[in-house]
Amino acid sequence: MPVEKYQYLMSRFGTKKFNLHLKREFPPLFELGDMKQNIFIENTKSLYEDDLEGFVGICLDISHLENDRLLECSSYQQINSLLDKFTIGANHLSAITTTLRQYKDKSWGYESHHMSSLNNFDYLKRYPSKLFSEYAAIELNNPISEQIELISYLKRILKFF
């Protein structure tokens, strides 16, 4: 979207930060200029230093990271190599299941936007608190009441959340 829409969201709703997917996945249609200092890049696929150039840092989707770890993808190590070099300014959290499943795009993984149990988020305990930012978006299609229950659960199991 054009810079003016970012500015509108900032002035109208007090939005401070945004995230985008990699520009090689979704090439930007508009020049972002200084607005890049308000945008974090999400680790949707292999993330490299070049992907972060000019942006404020990383939107670390920890479920993507865990999925890569479980699948033994090389992107797991690649992304880990960037985590101490760049600011982690936002997180996305989705469920991790115990069942390997195929997605619509024919890829395989353990991630899900549906939580069948609060335990689908126990994987977060394996990650240090330094990987969690002030902003965390829960990416679930579960009812809001279940997502609120999840927040209480995360506060209990993570202590720092």
N, C-alpha and C positions, 0 to 999 in steps of 0.2 A: 504494500500500500504506500501511497506517497507520504512524505514527511509530515504534511499537514494533518493527516489522519492520526498519526502518532501524537502530534502536538495537541490535537483535539482531545484524545483520550487522556492525555496528561492533564490538561486544564479542566476538563469536564468531570473526570472521575478520580483525579489524583494518582493515576497510574505512574509508577516510577520506572519500571523496567519491563522489557519485553523479551520474548525469545523467538528465534527463527530456526528453521531447519537449515541444513547445509546448502550453500548456494549452488553446489553441483547437483543437488537433488531438485531444488526449486530456485532457478536463477531469478534474482530480483528484477522486478519490472521497473523499479524507480531507483534513482540514486539516493542513498541514505545519508551521505555526508556525516555531519556531526552527530546525527541521531544514533549512529553506531555505538556511541558511548553509553547508550541506554539499552542496548540489545545484547543478549547472551545467545550463543549458538548451542543448540542441543546435539548431543551425541547420538544421532539416529543411526548412523553407519560408522565406518572408520572415520575418526576425527584426527586431523593433522593441524600442525601449527598454522599453516597457510589458511585453513578454514576460519581461523580466529582473528586473522589480521585485521586490525582496525576496530574490532568489536571489543566490548568490555570484558568478555570472558565466556565461561561455559555454563550452560543450563544442563546440569548433570541429571540425566534420567537414569536413576540407579537400577531400575528394572531392566533397562537396555544393557547396562553394564553387567548385571548378574546373569542375564540371558547369554551374553557373550562368554562369560566365565564358564557357565554350565556347558555350553556348546564347544568350549575350547577354541574359540575364534581368536585369530591374531589381533583383532581389533581390541580385545580386552587389554592386552599389554600396551598397545599403542595409546589407548585412551588413558590408561594409568600413568603413562610417561608424561602426560600433559597436566595432570591434576595438581602437581606442586608448582607448576610454572604459571598457571592462569587462575584468575579468580573464579570461584564457583559461586555464582550469584543467584541461582535458582535451582530447584530440583523438581523432577517429575517422579511420581511413585505409582506403580501399577502392581498388580498381583503377579506372583511367580507361582506356577503350579508344579506339581510333581510329575505331570504327564506331558511328554513331548507331543506337540500338536502341529498340524499344518495350517497355515494362514491362507487367506484368499489369494495372496500373491505367490503362492506355492512354496514360500519359505517355511522353515520349521523353527519352533522355539517353545519356550516355557512361559513367556509373558502372556498376560491376559488383562483385559479391561473389565473383567468380571471377577469379583471376589467370592469364592465359595466358602471361605473360612477366614477368620482373622489370621490364622497361621500362614496364610498366603503371603504375609508380610514379615514373617520371622527372618527371612533372608537379610533384612536390613540390619540385623544385629551383628552381622559379620563385617560391616563397614564402619570405619572410624568416624567420630563426630565431625571431624574437619571436612568431610565430604558433604555435609548437610549445610544448607544455607538458611538464611532467614525466611526465604520464600519457598514453600513446597506445595506443588499442585498434585492433588490426588486425581489420577486418571482412571476413573471407574464409571461404569454405567449402572452400578448398583443404586438403589434408592438412597436419598440423602440421609435418612435415618441410619442406614448401615454405614455410610461414610462417616457420620458423626461418631458412631460407635468405634469405628476404626481409629479415629483421631485419639480417643481416650486410650485405646489399646496401644497405639504407638507411643503415647506419653508414658505409659507403664513400662513397656519393654525397652525403650531407648533412653529413658531418663533425661536426656538433654533436649528432647523434641518439644 
